[in-house]
Amino acid sequence: MATPAQAASTKAWLDTFYAANDTLNPSVFVPQFYHPDSQLHVPGGPSLTGHEQILAFYNQQVSLVSSMKHTIRHFDVLSDRVYVESEVEYTVAADPEKRAITVNALAVVGKRLDEDKLRSFKVFMDPKPLVGRLEEVLAAAAAAAGTETGKGE
């Protein structure tokens, strides 16, 4: 079990990590927080290993959203990992309503207390609300494009 000082240090690291993620700039946050041979596990996808694969994934993901904000609700610190419960608020790119989509998530951060970079990051969440809004926005954009070119009728 972590000491109060270790818990405080871990919370500060998590706050900095999630704030960096929320910038939507993976070319900065991946090398800053991920060990070069880190593994990333996300719902419905294969395990990704190393900066190149992780950057490719995040670059694709951030192209779909215009904003993201993590709010940590609870975390538990062990000697080799941290369990983090959070709410993640997304806004889909090109959403004319800029509707906030909130998703609850659980992450397992593979990081020892003495490490500055994580070795693994596993995310557990239901992406359906985000995917659903993305599909709505894309369908509306396609319909509008069809109408503008005279093909929508």
Buried (B, 14 or more C-beta within 10 A) or exposed (E): EBEEEBBEBBBEBBEEBBEBBBEBBBEEBBBEBBBEEBBBBBEEEEEBBBBEBBBEBBBEEBEBBBBBBBEBEEBEBEEEBBBBBBEBBBBBBEBEEEEEBEBEBBBBBBBEBEEEEBBBBBBEBEBEBBBEBBEBBBEBEEEEEEEEEEEEE
